[in-house]
């Protein structure tokens, strides 16, 4: 038995030397070996082991060591400060509760991020792309979404600065924002400038005319009450067919709102200002002809005595021609 105690004290002396030198990992290994295999008669190895474990925030293991020490005190097998180990238990339990609370909060946050934030982001994205933000309500929703999204992006960036790992969720959210910005960017500037209009504009373009039941109902009402000069959906369909035969015209956008007409034409690269002007004027003349109005050579036609007209022509992203006609002929700007 004496040899056993001698061996224990030799080990304890070595562990204490490591502990004093700051080699806590080596010291802890020896302290735990002494506690498990040598049944020390004083609290020193228990005390130092607990101190190291608490410093490492390994509260669970510190609690186990403290429990063993208190059991040894109860069996009257060691001497020392029993109250110290009761304090270790209290600190360990408080730390465990705080850690559990933090984990629950983190889990709740992850649920909120994955289920609420991602779902709302997806809904706004789909609305932005499919509806193309045709009226002021959707535009307002779009602007709110962008503001909220940018705030969340800053939060994600702050998290990344703390933790280099970029989560998959953050990448998907960034994709949502990018696609929504693209959808907003592709809306014509004229549509944004008409943000506070009371009624949406009717329009036709060379790419597509969506089958919208409410639009068709409006068309039926217009046909019943139309006068000779009112532009209706049927006129726009005829103009659409005509546009397919126009050389150099890539696409166009025609909007009609009461007594205002906006026409934007996109022409092929190299078309030039004069040819772009001719393409735009010919589209207006064709609409004048469709409505059976008179039109003199070189003028856009009598139809436009009842409409204020704005014309813009683009070659790529560059505007090469702009003109207005205030209830009459076009005047270049």
Secondary structure as UniProt FT lines:
FT   HELIX           2..20
FT   TURN            21..22
FT   HELIX           24..37
FT   HELIX           44..55
FT   TURN            56..57
FT   HELIX           59..74
FT   TURN            75..76
FT   HELIX           82..111
FT   HELIX           112..117
FT   HELIX           118..131
FT   TURN            132..133
FT   HELIX           136..162
FT   HELIX           168..185
FT   HELIX           189..193
FT   TURN            194..196
FT   STRAND          202..205
FT   HELIX           213..225
FT   TURN            228..229
FT   HELIX           233..243
FT   TURN            244..245
FT   TURN            247..248
FT   STRAND          249..257
FT   TURN            258..259
FT   STRAND          260..267
FT   TURN            269..270
FT   HELIX           273..290
FT   TURN            291..292
FT   TURN            297..298
FT   HELIX           302..305
FT   STRAND          308..315
FT   TURN            316..317
FT   STRAND          318..326
FT   STRAND          331..332
//
